[in-house]
Amino acid sequence: MAKTRAIVKRRKAIRNIRKITRTMELIAAARFKKALDRAVQADAYTRKIAELAADLSATVTNIQHPLLEKRAEVKNAVLLVLSSNRGLCGGYNTSILREATQRIAQMKQEHTNLKLELSGKRAIAYFRYQGARPDATYTKFEDRPAYNDVEEIANRYLELYTSGKVDRVDVAYMKFQNVARQAPVVETLLPLASLAPEPTKKIVEAKPQKTVEYEFLPDPQEILQVLLPESFKVRFFKCFLDSAVSEQIARRVTMKAATENADEMIKSISSEYNRARQAQITKEIAEVIGGAEALK
């Protein structure tokens, strides 16, 4: 009897855990849909503004802008690590922190003075354990990062770079490629290496490109003075959006796997309970028969 009671108690506990994992899976699925919509919309805007900046720069000869100047020697750099505030999302945080750690080791070998900034409690806890002291920490970015909050950080990076206090700005995050694939990367956002948007993987028939003619009002240099910082800001904001949607995908997949594992455990424990109960009933019948035989 004691064994069957323990099995029943264990099965009940697993069923309760399954309810939690299933609920978290549904919540992550709902948040993923909203985060995906924002990421897709931001991707279209980011791509378009990059195309516009590339077209304008192509029509202007001898373009000069501080954001396009690549420093001959990188003495000071900023690395921003984007992680989650909560766990239960598989290897999402681990893969990002691995990429960030490798970049930090590379900068140490190059004797680069690094300013480390962390977003997310998981990254903060990890680097605290490693004995690293970050220059800034953020915990307010969840599945819906606000552009105004991100813009404050972006403006500070722009000021540091244009003033020469920082020679490079890197961001370590989970890049969203599609629903089935996300990759941890460390991207260099400053200086702006290329104004052209990243090529898409869609196969499109080759068509002759049309030459775009622009009439500038005011001076084209003044237009790029506004357009290039805006291009950096939207790219920077896209990193936060990619992190948000990738986190929800990782959490949904992890919780779905946990729910399926709970189902398998419940089936296994139920079979074990049935065998134990059957053995107990057989034993009790044998005892009754034995007692009846003894009374004859």
Secondary structure, DSSP 8 states (H G I E B T S, - for coil): -HHHHHHHHHHHHHHHHHHHHHHHHHHHHHHHHHHHHHHHHHHHHHHHHHHHHHHHHHHSSS---GGG---SS--EEEEEEE--SS--STTHHHHHHHHHHHHHHHHHHTT-EEEEEEESHHHHHHHHHTT---SEEE----SS--HHHHHHHHHHHHHHHHTTS-SEEEEEEEEEEETTEEEEEEEEEES---SS----S---------------SS-HHHHHHHHHHHHHHHHHHHHHHHHHHHHHHHHHHHHHHHHHHHHHHHHHHHHHHHHHHHHHHHHHHHHHHHHHHHH-
